[in-house]
């Protein structure tokens, strides 16, 4: 399956696929990142607390973790 992705088209930059949802934002400069090591690779990711305000699912996950003291 091929999906045409053109940020100039109107609407949100959001796509669903077999492995979950992909959302994109066009920004002037890259947001802050932290480095996470997994399976011998260093990955640059955004801190979850920065994503929490814009992602309802992540907000629920972090709320459950906080309730459990994690």
Residue frames as a rotation matrix with the C-alpha (Angstrom) as fourth column:
UNK 1
0.584 0.812 0.000 0.00
0.812 -0.584 0.000 0.00
0.000 0.000 -1.000 0.00
UNK 2
-0.598 -0.736 0.317 1.33
0.741 -0.658 -0.131 3.43
0.305 0.156 0.939 -0.93
UNK 3
0.453 0.695 -0.559 0.18
0.836 -0.549 -0.006 6.55
-0.311 -0.464 -0.829 0.89
UNK 4
0.062 -0.379 0.923 0.66
0.605 -0.721 -0.336 9.96
0.794 0.580 0.185 -0.68
UNK 5
0.327 -0.052 -0.943 2.16
0.878 -0.353 0.324 12.25
-0.350 -0.934 -0.070 1.96
UNK 6
-0.286 -0.371 0.884 2.22
0.651 -0.752 -0.105 15.93
0.703 0.545 0.456 1.15
UNK 7
-0.462 0.076 -0.883 2.36
0.830 -0.312 -0.461 18.39
-0.311 -0.947 0.081 4.06
UNK 8
-0.985 0.121 -0.126 0.96
-0.157 -0.929 0.335 21.11
-0.077 0.350 0.934 1.78
UNK 9
-0.439 0.877 -0.193 -2.38
0.237 0.321 0.917 19.27
0.866 0.357 -0.349 1.62
UNK 10
-0.183 0.432 0.883 -5.01
-0.806 -0.580 0.117 20.42
0.563 -0.691 0.454 4.15
UNK 11
0.782 0.564 -0.264 -5.79
-0.265 0.685 0.679 18.36
0.564 -0.461 0.685 7.22
UNK 12
0.636 -0.533 0.558 -3.81
-0.631 0.055 0.773 16.72
-0.443 -0.844 -0.302 10.01
UNK 13
-0.037 -0.733 -0.679 -0.59
-0.803 0.426 -0.417 14.86
0.595 0.530 -0.604 9.29
UNK 14
-0.277 0.091 0.957 -1.86
-0.773 0.571 -0.278 11.60
-0.571 -0.816 -0.088 10.78
UNK 15
-0.033 0.210 -0.977 -1.94
-0.794 0.588 0.153 8.07
0.606 0.781 0.147 9.35
UNK 16
0.319 0.166 0.933 -2.99
-0.742 0.656 0.137 4.68
-0.590 -0.736 0.332 10.74
UNK 17
-0.019 -0.378 -0.926 -1.29
-0.819 0.537 -0.202 1.48
0.573 0.754 -0.320 9.70
UNK 18
0.524 0.266 -0.809 -0.83
0.021 0.946 0.325 -2.11
0.852 -0.187 0.490 10.83
UNK 19
-0.236 -0.718 -0.655 1.73
0.763 0.281 -0.582 -1.08
0.602 -0.637 0.481 13.47
UNK 20
-0.149 0.251 -0.956 -0.15
0.838 -0.481 -0.257 1.86
-0.525 -0.840 -0.139 14.97
UNK 21
0.843 0.517 0.149 -0.63
0.532 -0.756 -0.382 5.53
-0.085 0.401 -0.912 14.30
UNK 22
-0.355 -0.930 0.095 1.92
0.931 -0.344 0.120 7.94
-0.079 0.132 0.988 12.86
UNK 23
0.828 0.552 -0.104 1.56
0.546 -0.834 -0.079 11.66
-0.130 0.009 -0.991 13.47
UNK 24
-0.248 -0.926 0.285 3.84
0.957 -0.280 -0.077 14.38
0.151 0.253 0.956 12.20
UNK 25
0.735 0.341 -0.585 4.32
0.433 -0.901 0.019 18.07
-0.521 -0.268 -0.810 12.90
UNK 26
0.283 -0.638 0.717 6.12
0.732 -0.339 -0.590 20.56
0.619 0.692 0.371 10.70
UNK 27
0.806 -0.077 -0.587 8.35
0.455 -0.554 0.697 22.72
-0.379 -0.829 -0.412 12.92
UNK 28
0.858 -0.514 0.015 11.01
-0.431 -0.735 -0.523 25.36
0.280 0.442 -0.852 12.42
UNK 29
-0.266 -0.964 0.021 13.57
-0.810 0.211 -0.547 23.48
0.523 -0.163 -0.837 14.55
UNK 30
-0.148 0.158 -0.976 13.77
0.155 0.979 0.135 20.05
0.977 -0.132 -0.169 16.12
UNK 31
0.750 0.437 0.497 12.38
-0.427 -0.255 0.867 19.68
0.506 -0.863 -0.005 19.65
UNK 32
-0.120 -0.789 0.602 14.60
-0.993 0.098 -0.069 18.68
-0.005 -0.606 -0.795 22.55
UNK 33
0.589 0.245 -0.770 15.45
-0.364 0.931 0.019 15.00
0.722 0.269 0.638 22.71
UNK 34
0.306 -0.527 0.793 16.91
-0.815 0.285 0.504 12.47
-0.492 -0.801 -0.342 25.09
UNK 35
-0.253 -0.472 -0.845 18.96
-0.808 0.583 -0.085 9.43
0.533 0.661 -0.529 24.17
UNK 36
0.504 0.443 0.742 17.56
-0.725 0.684 0.084 5.97
-0.470 -0.580 0.665 24.89
UNK 37
-0.578 -0.726 -0.373 19.59
-0.815 0.530 0.232 2.80
0.029 0.438 -0.898 24.34
UNK 38
0.416 0.729 0.543 17.71
-0.614 0.666 -0.424 -0.27
-0.670 -0.157 0.725 23.13
UNK 39
0.849 -0.055 0.525 19.08
0.297 0.872 -0.389 -3.45
-0.436 0.486 0.757 21.61
UNK 40
-0.012 -0.992 0.126 22.52
0.819 0.062 0.571 -1.90
-0.574 0.110 0.812 21.22
UNK 41
-0.196 0.000 0.981 21.23
0.789 -0.594 0.157 1.18
0.583 0.804 0.116 19.39
UNK 42
-0.708 -0.001 -0.707 21.14
0.469 -0.748 -0.468 4.78
-0.528 -0.663 0.530 20.60
UNK 43
-0.175 0.759 0.628 17.80
0.893 -0.147 0.426 6.38
0.415 0.635 -0.652 19.76
UNK 44
-0.998 -0.061 -0.032 16.96
0.068 -0.933 -0.354 10.07
-0.008 -0.355 0.935 20.07
UNK 45
-0.264 0.963 -0.057 13.39
0.803 0.252 0.540 10.44
0.535 0.097 -0.840 21.36
UNK 46
-0.259 0.280 0.924 11.24
-0.346 -0.920 0.182 13.17
0.902 -0.273 0.335 22.84
UNK 47
-0.994 -0.053 0.091 10.65
-0.101 0.261 -0.960 13.00
0.027 -0.964 -0.265 26.61
UNK 48
-0.529 0.842 -0.101 7.22
0.765 0.525 0.374 11.54
0.368 0.121 -0.922 27.38
UNK 49
-0.160 0.490 -0.857 6.22
0.720 -0.536 -0.440 14.54
-0.675 -0.688 -0.267 29.49
UNK 50
-0.720 -0.114 -0.685 6.57
-0.299 -0.839 0.454 16.72
-0.627 0.531 0.570 26.37
UNK 51
-0.890 0.407 -0.205 4.30
-0.032 0.393 0.919 14.42
0.454 0.825 -0.336 24.37
UNK 52
-0.705 0.606 -0.369 1.73
0.678 0.422 -0.602 14.08
-0.208 -0.675 -0.708 27.15
UNK 53
-0.453 0.529 -0.718 0.05
-0.026 -0.812 -0.583 17.43
-0.891 -0.245 0.381 26.45
UNK 54
-0.335 0.283 -0.899 -0.62
-0.904 -0.366 0.222 16.68
-0.266 0.887 0.378 22.79
UNK 55
-0.581 0.083 -0.809 -1.34
-0.370 0.859 0.354 12.94
0.725 0.505 -0.469 22.88
UNK 56
0.233 0.771 0.592 -4.45
-0.919 -0.025 0.394 11.77
0.319 -0.636 0.703 24.80
UNK 57
0.780 0.029 -0.625 -3.30
0.018 0.997 0.069 8.14
0.625 -0.065 0.778 24.79
UNK 58
-0.239 -0.951 -0.198 0.09
0.411 0.086 -0.907 9.03
0.880 -0.298 0.371 26.26
UNK 59
-0.409 0.180 0.895 -1.63
-0.682 -0.712 -0.169 11.23
0.607 -0.679 0.413 28.83
UNK 60
0.683 0.721 0.113 -3.71
-0.643 0.521 0.562 8.24
0.346 -0.456 0.820 30.02
UNK 61
0.534 -0.559 -0.634 -0.67
0.387 0.829 -0.404 5.93
0.751 -0.029 0.659 30.13
UNK 62
-0.531 -0.798 0.283 1.37
0.133 -0.408 -0.903 8.40
0.837 -0.442 0.323 32.19
UNK 63
-0.050 0.600 0.798 -1.59
-0.870 -0.419 0.261 9.04
0.491 -0.681 0.543 34.53
UNK 64
0.873 0.359 -0.331 -1.85
-0.202 0.883 0.424 5.27
0.444 -0.303 0.843 35.21
UNK 65
0.111 -0.916 -0.386 1.89
0.528 0.383 -0.758 5.06
0.842 -0.120 0.526 35.84
UNK 66
-0.566 -0.303 0.767 1.73
-0.353 -0.751 -0.558 7.95
0.745 -0.586 0.318 38.30
UNK 67
0.442 0.808 0.390 -1.21
-0.779 0.131 0.613 6.32
0.444 -0.575 0.688 40.13
UNK 68
0.885 -0.125 -0.449 0.85
0.204 0.970 0.132 3.16
0.419 -0.209 0.884 40.55
UNK 69
0.802 -0.589 -0.094 3.83
-0.157 -0.361 0.919 5.13
-0.576 -0.723 -0.382 41.78
UNK 70
0.446 -0.625 0.641 5.95
0.796 0.604 0.034 4.51
-0.408 0.495 0.767 38.68
